[in-house]
C-alpha cells in the first residue's frame, strides 16, 4: 500500500489495488507496522485466510463475541 513492497501473490496484489483505490476517499490515511511477535492473533488469522478461495468467507462466532 505504501509502495515499499512488491506483491508477488496475485490475490494480495488485487487487495492492495483495492486499498489504494479506497484510500483516495479519505482525507488522511496512516499505516502502522506491527511486528508479528506483537500481533500473533492477526498473524494467525492471516495465515488462515491465505487458504480461502477467492470470495470465500469463514467466520468463527466465538471470536465475534470478544
C-alpha distances in whole Angstrom, upper triangle without the diagonal:
4,5,8,8,9,10,13,14,14,14,10,9,11,9,6,8,10,7,6,10,11,9,12,15,14,16,14,11,10,9,11,12,15,17,18,22,21,19,21,22,18,18,21,20,17,19,21,19,18,22,22,22,20,21,23,23,25,26,28,30,31,27,27,30,29
4,5,8,10,12,15,17,17,17,14,13,15,13,9,11,13,10,9,13,13,11,13,16,15,16,13,10,10,8,11,11,15,17,19,22,21,20,23,23,20,20,23,22,19,22,24,22,21,25,25,26,24,25,27,26,28,29,31,33,34,30,30,33,31
4,6,7,10,13,15,16,16,13,11,14,13,10,11,14,12,10,14,15,13,15,18,18,19,17,14,13,12,14,14,17,19,20,24,23,22,25,25,22,21,24,24,20,22,25,23,21,25,25,26,24,25,27,27,29,31,33,35,36,32,32,35,34
4,7,10,13,15,17,18,14,13,16,15,12,14,17,15,13,17,18,16,18,21,21,21,19,16,14,12,13,12,15,16,18,21,21,21,23,24,21,20,23,23,20,21,24,23,21,25,26,26,25,27,28,28,30,31,33,35,36,32,33,36,33
4,6,9,12,14,15,11,10,14,14,11,13,16,14,14,17,19,17,19,23,22,24,21,18,16,14,15,13,16,16,17,20,21,20,22,23,20,18,21,21,18,19,22,20,18,22,23,23,22,24,26,26,28,29,31,34,34,31,32,35,33
4,6,9,11,12,10,8,12,13,10,12,15,14,14,17,19,18,20,23,24,25,23,20,19,17,18,16,19,19,19,23,24,22,24,24,21,19,22,22,18,19,22,20,17,21,22,22,20,23,24,26,27,29,31,34,35,32,32,36,34
4,6,7,9,6,5,9,10,8,10,13,13,13,16,18,18,20,23,23,25,23,20,19,17,18,17,19,19,18,22,23,21,22,23,19,18,20,19,15,16,19,16,14,17,18,18,17,19,21,22,24,26,28,31,32,29,30,33,32
4,6,9,8,7,11,12,11,13,16,16,17,19,21,21,23,26,27,29,27,24,23,20,21,19,21,21,20,23,25,23,23,24,21,18,20,20,16,16,18,16,13,16,17,17,16,19,21,22,24,27,29,32,33,30,31,35,34
4,6,5,6,9,10,11,12,14,15,16,19,20,21,23,25,26,29,27,24,23,21,22,20,21,21,19,23,24,22,22,22,19,17,18,17,14,14,15,13,10,13,14,13,13,16,17,19,21,23,26,29,30,28,28,32,31
4,5,5,6,9,10,11,12,14,15,17,18,20,22,24,25,28,27,24,24,21,23,22,23,23,22,26,27,24,24,24,21,19,20,19,16,16,17,14,12,14,14,12,11,14,16,18,20,23,26,29,31,28,29,33,32
4,5,5,6,9,10,11,12,14,16,17,18,21,22,24,27,25,22,22,20,22,20,22,22,21,24,25,22,22,21,18,17,18,16,13,14,14,11,9,11,11,10,8,11,13,14,17,20,22,25,27,25,25,29,29
4,5,5,6,9,10,10,12,14,15,16,19,21,22,24,23,19,19,16,18,17,18,19,18,22,22,20,20,19,16,15,17,15,11,13,14,11,9,13,12,13,11,13,15,16,18,20,23,26,27,24,25,28,27
4,5,5,6,9,10,11,12,14,15,17,20,21,24,22,19,19,17,19,18,20,21,21,24,25,23,23,23,19,18,20,19,15,16,18,15,13,16,16,15,13,15,17,19,21,23,26,29,31,28,28,31,31
4,5,5,6,9,10,11,12,14,16,18,20,23,22,19,20,18,21,20,22,23,23,26,27,24,24,24,20,20,21,19,16,17,18,15,14,16,15,14,11,12,15,17,20,22,25,28,30,27,27,30,30
4,5,5,6,9,10,10,12,15,16,17,21,19,16,17,15,18,17,19,21,20,24,24,21,22,20,17,17,19,16,13,16,16,13,12,15,14,14,11,12,14,15,17,19,22,25,26,24,23,27,26
4,5,5,6,9,10,10,13,15,16,19,17,14,15,13,16,15,18,19,19,23,23,21,22,21,18,18,20,18,15,17,18,15,15,18,17,17,15,16,18,18,21,22,25,27,29,26,25,29,28
4,5,5,6,9,10,11,14,15,18,18,15,16,15,18,19,21,23,23,27,27,24,26,25,21,21,23,21,18,20,21,18,17,20,19,18,15,16,19,20,23,24,27,30,31,28,28,31,31
4,5,5,6,9,10,12,14,17,17,14,16,15,18,19,21,24,24,27,26,24,25,24,20,21,23,20,17,20,21,17,17,20,18,17,14,14,17,18,21,22,25,27,29,26,25,28,28
4,5,5,6,9,10,11,14,13,11,12,12,15,16,18,21,21,25,24,21,23,22,18,19,21,19,16,20,20,17,18,21,19,19,16,16,19,19,21,22,25,26,28,25,24,27,26
4,6,5,7,10,11,13,13,10,12,12,16,17,20,22,23,27,26,24,26,25,21,22,24,22,20,22,24,20,20,24,22,22,19,19,22,22,25,26,28,30,32,28,28,31,30
4,6,6,8,10,13,13,12,15,15,19,20,23,26,26,30,29,26,28,27,23,25,27,24,22,25,25,22,22,25,23,23,19,19,22,22,25,26,29,31,32,29,28,31,31
4,5,6,8,11,12,10,13,14,17,19,22,25,25,29,27,25,27,25,22,23,25,22,21,24,24,21,22,25,23,23,19,18,21,21,23,24,27,28,30,27,25,28,28
4,5,6,8,8,7,10,11,15,17,20,23,24,27,26,23,26,25,21,23,25,23,21,24,25,22,23,26,25,25,22,21,24,23,25,26,28,29,31,27,26,29,28
4,6,8,9,9,12,14,18,20,23,26,28,31,29,27,30,29,25,27,29,27,25,28,29,26,26,29,28,28,24,24,26,26,29,29,31,33,34,31,29,32,31
4,7,9,9,13,15,19,22,24,28,29,32,30,28,30,29,25,27,30,27,25,29,29,26,27,30,28,28,25,24,26,25,28,28,30,31,33,30,28,30,30
4,5,7,10,13,17,20,22,26,27,30,28,26,29,27,24,26,29,26,25,29,29,26,28,31,29,29,27,25,28,26,28,28,30,31,32,29,27,29,28
4,7,10,14,17,20,23,27,29,31,29,27,31,30,26,29,31,29,28,31,32,30,31,34,32,33,30,29,31,30,32,31,33,34,35,32,30,32,30
4,7,10,13,17,20,23,25,28,25,24,28,27,24,26,29,27,25,29,30,28,29,32,31,32,29,29,30,29,31,30,32,33,33,30,29,31,29
4,7,10,13,16,20,22,25,22,21,24,24,20,22,25,23,22,25,27,24,25,29,28,29,26,26,28,26,28,28,29,30,31,27,26,29,27
4,7,10,13,16,19,21,19,18,21,21,18,20,23,22,20,24,25,23,24,28,27,29,27,27,28,26,28,27,28,30,30,26,26,28,25
4,7,10,13,15,18,16,15,18,18,15,16,20,19,17,20,22,20,21,25,25,26,25,25,26,25,25,25,26,28,28,24,24,26,24
4,6,10,13,15,13,12,16,16,14,15,18,18,17,20,22,21,22,25,25,28,26,27,27,26,26,26,26,28,27,24,24,26,23
4,6,9,12,10,10,13,15,12,12,16,16,15,17,20,19,20,23,24,26,26,26,26,25,25,25,26,28,27,23,24,26,23
4,6,8,7,7,10,12,10,10,14,14,13,16,18,18,19,22,23,26,26,26,26,24,24,24,24,26,25,21,22,24,21
4,6,5,6,9,12,10,9,13,15,13,15,18,18,19,22,23,26,27,28,27,26,25,25,24,27,25,22,24,25,22
4,5,5,6,9,8,6,9,12,11,12,15,16,16,19,21,24,25,26,25,23,22,22,22,24,23,20,22,24,21
4,6,6,10,10,9,11,14,14,14,17,18,19,21,23,27,28,29,27,26,24,24,23,25,23,20,23,24,21
4,6,9,9,9,12,14,14,16,18,19,20,23,24,28,28,29,28,26,24,23,22,24,22,19,21,22,19
4,6,6,6,9,10,11,13,15,16,17,20,21,24,25,25,24,22,20,19,19,21,19,16,18,19,16
4,6,5,6,9,10,10,12,14,15,18,19,23,24,24,23,21,19,18,17,19,18,15,17,19,16
4,5,5,6,9,10,11,12,14,16,17,21,22,22,20,18,16,15,13,16,14,11,13,15,13
4,5,5,6,9,10,10,12,15,16,19,19,20,18,16,15,14,14,16,16,12,14,16,14
4,5,5,6,9,10,11,13,15,18,19,20,19,17,16,16,16,19,18,15,17,20,18
4,5,5,6,9,10,12,13,17,19,19,17,16,14,14,13,16,16,13,16,18,16
4,5,5,6,9,11,11,15,16,16,14,12,11,11,11,14,14,11,13,16,15
4,5,5,6,9,10,13,14,15,14,13,12,13,14,17,17,15,16,19,18
4,5,5,7,10,13,15,16,14,14,13,14,15,18,18,16,18,21,20
4,5,6,7,11,13,14,12,11,9,11,12,15,16,14,16,19,19
4,5,5,9,10,11,9,9,8,11,12,16,17,15,16,20,20
4,6,8,10,12,11,11,12,14,16,20,21,19,20,23,23
4,7,9,12,10,11,11,14,15,19,20,19,20,24,24
4,7,8,6,7,8,12,14,17,19,18,19,22,23
4,6,5,8,10,14,17,20,22,21,22,25,26
4,6,9,12,15,18,21,24,22,22,26,27
4,6,10,13,17,19,22,20,20,24,25
4,7,10,14,16,19,18,18,21,23
4,7,10,13,15,14,14,18,19
4,7,10,12,12,12,15,17
4,6,9,8,8,12,13
4,5,6,7,9,11
4,5,5,7,10
4,5,6,7
4,5,6
4,6
4
